[in-house]
Amino acid sequence: MPSLLPSFLKPAPRRPGGAKSDQPDGAAAAGIHVVDWVDERTQLSGGLRWVMFRKVPKGTNWFYTLGTASMFTFLSQAITGIFLAMYYRPDAAGGAYESVRHINDDVFLGELVHGMHRWGSSMMVVLVFMHMARTFFFGAYKYPRELNWVIGVALLILTMVMSFTGYLLPFDQRSFWATVVGNNINGTGPLVGPYLADFLMGGSEFNSATLSRFYAIHMLVVPSIIAGLMGAHLWLVVRLGTTAPPWLEPKPEEKPDREVSA
């Protein structure tokens, strides 16, 4: 069966009469063999070509990278969050605050990882808002991309939920009282507001049950939903393509009066 590797990854043939062989060495040949073996059984190269090598409209610029930047920010948040979870203790009786202090003061590179996670959350909110604004002002929410717009709005809401639930986790004075205010605002919502506030609080006051619920929502529930919706969002982007900037759309007088059939 012929190799499914792209042509630029295939070893060049040996030139006749050449003194030095152009064949790959043992390690490179073994790597190519492993890639061929996996690709022959999974056919991943076809899917990668479909995703990576696709046409983009004329006029595509840096504004179109905001979605990708949001995705990589989410991946950074997931990776740094995993490392922080190894040391964090969701205990309102001093455990949460002391664990964050231990991460920043005692753990190797802990303050760096915590800073990346803390500032990355703000960056993710900004990038998602900018991406949604670009989609709206460029008219990329119109047919046939309405479903992708709905998924994007859901991702925006989930990003805000993840930011809100993560703000309480250090359990210092600022995060505590800010979350109290935010939860009281949730309680003023129509119909489901009071029930949502009671569910998040987990009792009559903010305590360990509240912190555990916020931690579970922040670490497990919301990231899982975001990952699933993000996969569907990317699939629709690749499937439907991207739109050209509105200033490059053809003018009505430039469009043909009727379609010409062959």
C-alpha positions in Angstrom: 0.0 0.0 0.0 1.5 3.4 -0.9 2.5 5.8 1.9 -0.1 8.3 2.9 2.5 10.8 4.2 2.6 14.2 2.4 5.2 14.5 -0.2 7.4 16.9 1.8 7.7 14.3 4.6 8.7 11.4 2.3 12.5 10.7 1.9 14.0 11.9 -1.3 15.2 9.1 -3.7 18.9 8.4 -3.9 20.6 10.1 -6.9 22.4 7.8 -9.3 26.1 7.8 -8.7 25.8 9.9 -5.6 28.5 9.4 -3.1 26.3 10.1 -0.1 23.0 8.4 0.5 19.9 10.6 0.8 18.0 7.8 2.6 17.0 8.7 6.2 18.9 7.2 9.0 17.6 4.5 11.3 15.8 6.7 13.7 14.1 8.8 11.0 13.1 5.7 9.0 11.6 4.1 12.2 9.6 7.3 12.9 8.3 7.4 9.3 7.4 3.7 9.5 5.4 4.3 12.8 3.6 7.3 11.3 2.7 5.2 8.2 1.5 2.3 10.3 -0.7 4.5 12.4 -2.1 6.4 9.4 -2.8 3.3 7.5 -5.1 2.1 10.3 -6.7 5.4 11.3 -6.7 7.5 8.1 -5.9 10.6 10.1 -4.0 12.2 7.3 -7.2 12.7 5.3 -8.9 14.4 8.2 -5.9 16.6 8.9 -5.7 17.7 5.2 -9.4 18.5 5.3 -9.0 20.7 8.4 -5.6 22.3 7.6 -5.6 22.7 3.8 -8.8 24.5 3.0 -9.7 27.6 1.1 -10.2 30.9 2.9 -11.9 34.0 1.4 -10.0 36.9 0.1 -9.4 39.6 2.6 -8.9 37.3 5.6 -6.8 39.1 8.2 -5.8 39.0 11.8 -9.3 39.6 13.0 -10.0 36.0 12.0 -7.4 34.7 14.5 -9.5 35.7 17.6 -11.3 32.4 17.7 -8.1 30.4 17.6 -6.6 32.6 20.2 -9.6 32.0 22.5 -9.2 28.2 22.0 -5.5 28.3 22.9 -6.3 30.4 25.9 -8.8 27.8 27.0 -6.2 25.1 26.6 -3.7 27.2 28.7 -6.4 27.6 31.4 -7.0 23.8 31.4 -3.3 22.9 31.7 -2.5 25.4 34.4 -5.8 24.5 36.2 -4.7 20.9 36.4 -1.4 21.8 38.0 -3.2 24.1 40.5 -5.7 21.4 41.4 -2.8 19.2 42.5 -2.2 21.5 45.5 -5.6 23.2 46.0 -7.9 22.2 48.9 -11.5 23.4 48.6 -11.9 23.8 52.4 -13.5 27.1 53.6 -12.0 26.7 57.1 -8.6 28.1 56.1 -7.7 25.3 53.7 -8.4 27.0 50.5 -6.6 30.2 51.4 -3.6 28.4 52.8 -3.3 26.2 49.8 -3.3 29.2 47.5 -0.7 30.8 49.7 1.4 27.6 49.6 1.2 27.5 45.8 2.4 31.1 45.5 5.1 31.0 48.2 6.4 27.4 48.4 5.7 25.4 45.2 8.3 25.6 42.5 7.0 28.0 39.7 3.7 28.0 41.6 3.3 31.7 41.5 4.0 31.7 37.7 1.4 29.0 37.0 -1.1 30.7 39.3 -0.5 34.1 37.6 -0.9 32.5 34.1 -4.2 31.0 35.2 -5.5 34.2 36.9 -4.6 36.6 34.1 -5.5 34.0 31.5 -9.1 34.0 32.7 -9.3 37.7 32.0 -7.7 37.3 28.7 -10.1 34.6 27.7 -13.1 36.7 28.5 -11.7 39.6 26.5 -10.8 37.4 23.5 -14.2 35.7 23.4 -16.0 39.1 23.5 -13.7 40.4 20.7 -14.4 37.2 18.7 -18.1 37.6 19.1 -18.0 41.2 18.2 -16.0 40.4 15.0 -18.5 37.7 14.1 -21.4 40.2 14.6 -20.0 43.2 12.8 -18.7 41.0 9.9 -22.2 39.4 9.5 -20.8 35.9 10.0 -23.9 34.9 12.0 -26.1 34.8 8.9 -27.2 31.8 6.9 -26.0 29.1 6.9 -24.0 29.8 10.1 -26.9 30.5 12.6 -26.2 27.4 14.6 -22.6 28.2 15.0 -23.6 31.7 16.3 -25.9 30.1 18.9 -23.0 27.8 20.0 -20.7 30.8 20.2 -23.2 32.7 22.4 -23.4 29.6 24.7 -19.6 29.5 24.9 -19.6 33.2 25.8 -22.0 32.5 28.7 -20.1 29.5 29.9 -16.9 31.5 29.8 -18.5 34.1 32.1 -19.7 31.2 34.4 -16.3 29.8 34.6 -14.8 33.2 35.4 -17.5 33.7 38.1 -17.1 30.3 39.8 -13.3 30.5 39.7 -13.2 33.9 41.4 -14.3 32.5 44.8 -11.6 29.7 44.9 -8.8 31.7 46.6 -11.4 32.4 49.4 -9.9 35.7 50.6 -11.9 38.7 51.6 -12.1 40.2 48.1 -13.2 37.0 46.4 -15.6 36.2 49.2 -17.5 39.4 49.2 -17.5 39.8 45.4 -19.0 36.4 45.1 -21.6 37.3 47.7 -22.6 40.3 45.7 -22.7 38.3 42.5 -24.8 35.5 44.0 -27.3 38.1 45.3 -27.5 39.6 41.8 -28.3 36.1 40.5 -31.0 35.8 43.1 -32.8 38.8 41.7 -33.3 37.1 38.3 -36.8 36.2 37.1 -38.3 32.7 37.8 -35.1 30.7 38.2 -33.0 33.4 40.0 -33.8 32.5 43.6 -33.4 28.8 42.9 -30.1 29.3 41.2 -28.8 31.4 44.1 -29.8 28.8 46.6 -28.2 26.0 44.5 -24.9 27.9 44.3 -24.9 28.8 48.0 -25.6 25.2 49.1 -27.1 26.4 52.4 -28.1 29.5 54.3 -24.7 31.1 54.1 -21.3 30.8 52.3 -19.4 27.9 53.7 -17.5 24.8 52.6 -20.5 23.5 50.7 -20.6 26.7 48.6 -16.8 26.4 47.9 -17.1 22.8 47.0 -19.9 23.5 44.5 -18.1 26.4 42.9 -14.9 24.2 42.7 -16.8 21.3 41.1 -18.6 23.6 38.6 -15.4 25.4 37.8 -13.2 22.3 37.4 -15.5 19.6 36.0 -18.9 20.8 34.7 -18.2 24.0 32.8 -14.8 22.9 31.1 -16.4 19.7 29.9 -19.3 21.5 28.3 -17.0 24.1 26.8 -14.7 21.4 25.3 -17.7 19.6 23.7 -19.3 22.8 22.3 -15.9 24.0 21.1 -15.4 20.8 19.1 -18.8 21.3 17.5 -18.0 24.9 16.9 -14.7 24.1 15.1 -16.3 21.4 13.0 -19.0 23.8 11.8 -16.3 26.4 11.0 -14.4 23.9 8.9 -17.6 22.4 7.3 -19.1 25.8 6.4 -16.0 27.9 5.9 -15.5 31.5 6.9 -17.0 34.6 5.5 -15.3 37.4 3.6 -15.1 40.8 5.2 -18.2 42.8 4.4 -16.3 45.5 2.6 -15.3 42.9 0.0 -18.8 41.6 -0.7 -19.8 42.1 -4.3 -22.1 45.1 -4.8 -25.7 44.4 -6.0 -25.1 46.0 -9.4 -22.1 43.7 -9.9 -24.0 40.5 -9.3 -25.4 38.7 -12.4 -29.1 39.3 -13.2 -29.8 35.6 -13.6 -28.0 32.4 -13.3 -26.7 30.8 -16.5 -27.1 27.0 -16.6 -24.8 24.9 -18.7 
